[in-house]
Each structure stands twice: as C-alpha cells, then as structure tokens.
Amino acid sequence: MLPTRPKARSVQQCEIYLDRLAAIMRREGQVEARKLLPLVVRLEAELQAARAEDALLEELLQRAHRPFVNHIKESELDNE
C-alpha cells in the first residue's frame, strides 16, 4: 500500500497549533522549547503554504467575474 499524502492544514488550524505550541514553550522554558523548534518550523511552512493556496484560490475565483470568462461556453472548454 502506498503511503498517503499528509492532509493539508488550513490557515486557521496552523495558527491554533502555533498558539498552543507557543504556550507550551513558554511554560516549559527555553531548553525544552528548543526541542519543539523543528515542529514550529514545519507549522510555519504549512501556514505559508496554506496562505498561498488561499490567495491562489481567491484569485482563480475572481476570474469567474471577469467579462471574458463569462463569455466562454462550456462546449468551447471541452474542445481544447
């Protein structure tokens, strides 16, 4: 069986996890907090990816409101 791709996290989920990690890191102190830095780095990367995906999705959805797109018939899209 092939390994499954990790589920993409939303911006909101990443923010919540980072907030929780920050609280844990503050409580545990600097020495223990350093052990969690790789997880923070990973979540920060996932947060940036989620923000980029949200921006791209918004941009694509805005295309539907452009006059040119509204004139394209679905049959024309199928022929390409």
HELIX and SHEET records of a PDB file:
HELIX    1   1 VAL A   11  GLU A   28  1                                  18    
HELIX    2   2 GLN A   30  LYS A   35  1                                   6    
HELIX    3   3 LEU A   37  ARG A   63  1                                  27    
HELIX    4   4 PRO A   67  HIS A   71  1                                   5    
HELIX    5   5 GLU A   74  ASP A   78  1                                   5    
END                                                                             
